[in-house]
Amino acid sequence: MKDTGLVTATEFLRHPSMVGSAFPATGRMVRRMLAPVDWSTIEVAVEYGPGSGRFTFAMLERLRPDAKLIAIETGAEFVEKLRAATEDPRLIVVEGSAEDIGRHLVDCDLDHADLILSGLPFSTLVPDDAARIMRATAVALAPSGIFAAYQMRTAIRPLIERHFAALRHGYEWWNVPPCHLYWATTARPDTRVGSAPTRGG
Ligand SMILES: C[S@@+](CC[C@H](N)C(=O)[O-])C[C@H]1O[C@@H](n2cnc3c(N)ncnc32)[C@H](O)[C@@H]1O
């Protein structure tokens, strides 16, 4: 996708708390964020807030030919650009909120995600929305799944720790702004019990 960063900057000016940054992610941060993932095991990947698609296209390069990538984005402008940018049949771009991940998976006839990557600015989201998104994330992930997130600030950390038993942290300076990187696994059992939407249910 041709991305001059203009769409990101414009959308940031229109919705600063939802977009979080006026600049798309750098190639270096994308590579670092995606490096710990074992792509041979990922059948269903989900991306929250793909924005200009920097992570989306890097994920498509790494995903298996039979995998699916569900990209969930609230910004209509981003959705339109992303849909126009590729005909890759593995990519499904959903206009909606990450909060409804369970329903979006069901709509795509999928049970769970093996990987959820978040670009959402958790520190500027309404706290109740952030808490709901994190809970829905832990429910939507397969037991062996991985949740990955990049963030300017550390507000997301207690939310992750509430729902995941294992957490790795890194920091990437080469991005505007520099970001904390998180990789979480092992969703806590109390999060998962009885919460998942089901197909046809
Ligand atoms: C920091 S930007 C992502 C930047 C992107 N990774 C890039 O490099 O271009 C955050 C994105 O999350 C989207 N967003 C905010 N709240 C959302 C929500 N609840 N569900 C889905 N997307 C959301 C925004 O519209 C924005 O595109």
PDBQT file of the ligand as one rigid body, heavy atoms in Angstrom, charges set to zero:
ROOT
HETATM    1  C1  LIG A 301      -1.440   3.951  16.699  1.00  0.00    +0.000 C 
HETATM    2  S1  LIG A 301      -2.635   3.800  15.413  1.00  0.00    +0.000 S 
HETATM    3  C2  LIG A 301      -2.035   2.368  14.562  1.00  0.00    +0.000 C 
HETATM    4  C3  LIG A 301      -0.916   2.702  13.660  1.00  0.00    +0.000 C 
HETATM    5  C4  LIG A 301      -0.558   1.622  12.672  1.00  0.00    +0.000 C 
HETATM    6  N1  LIG A 301       0.051   0.499  13.308  1.00  0.00    +0.000 N 
HETATM    7  C5  LIG A 301       0.404   2.212  11.661  1.00  0.00    +0.000 C 
HETATM    8  O1  LIG A 301       1.609   1.963  11.772  1.00  0.00    +0.000 OA
HETATM    9  O2  LIG A 301      -0.088   2.916  10.790  1.00  0.00    +0.000 OA
HETATM   10  C6  LIG A 301      -4.064   3.164  16.274  1.00  0.00    +0.000 C 
HETATM   11  C7  LIG A 301      -5.220   2.729  15.381  1.00  0.00    +0.000 C 
HETATM   12  O3  LIG A 301      -6.246   2.153  16.191  1.00  0.00    +0.000 OA
HETATM   13  C8  LIG A 301      -7.526   2.517  15.669  1.00  0.00    +0.000 C 
HETATM   14  N2  LIG A 301      -8.498   2.306  16.762  1.00  0.00    +0.000 N 
HETATM   15  C9  LIG A 301      -8.697   3.073  17.875  1.00  0.00    +0.000 A 
HETATM   16  N3  LIG A 301      -9.617   2.498  18.692  1.00  0.00    +0.000 NA
HETATM   17  C10 LIG A 301      -9.992   1.322  18.085  1.00  0.00    +0.000 A 
HETATM   18  C11 LIG A 301     -10.867   0.247  18.453  1.00  0.00    +0.000 A 
HETATM   19  N4  LIG A 301     -11.590   0.280  19.582  1.00  0.00    +0.000 N 
HETATM   20  N5  LIG A 301     -10.977  -0.817  17.609  1.00  0.00    +0.000 NA
HETATM   21  C12 LIG A 301     -10.261  -0.856  16.451  1.00  0.00    +0.000 A 
HETATM   22  N6  LIG A 301      -9.415   0.112  16.048  1.00  0.00    +0.000 NA
HETATM   23  C13 LIG A 301      -9.273   1.190  16.855  1.00  0.00    +0.000 A 
HETATM   24  C14 LIG A 301      -7.311   3.945  15.212  1.00  0.00    +0.000 C 
HETATM   25  O4  LIG A 301      -8.265   4.355  14.266  1.00  0.00    +0.000 OA
HETATM   26  C15 LIG A 301      -5.884   3.858  14.613  1.00  0.00    +0.000 C 
HETATM   27  O5  LIG A 301      -5.920   3.513  13.258  1.00  0.00    +0.000 OA
ENDROOT
TORSDOF 0
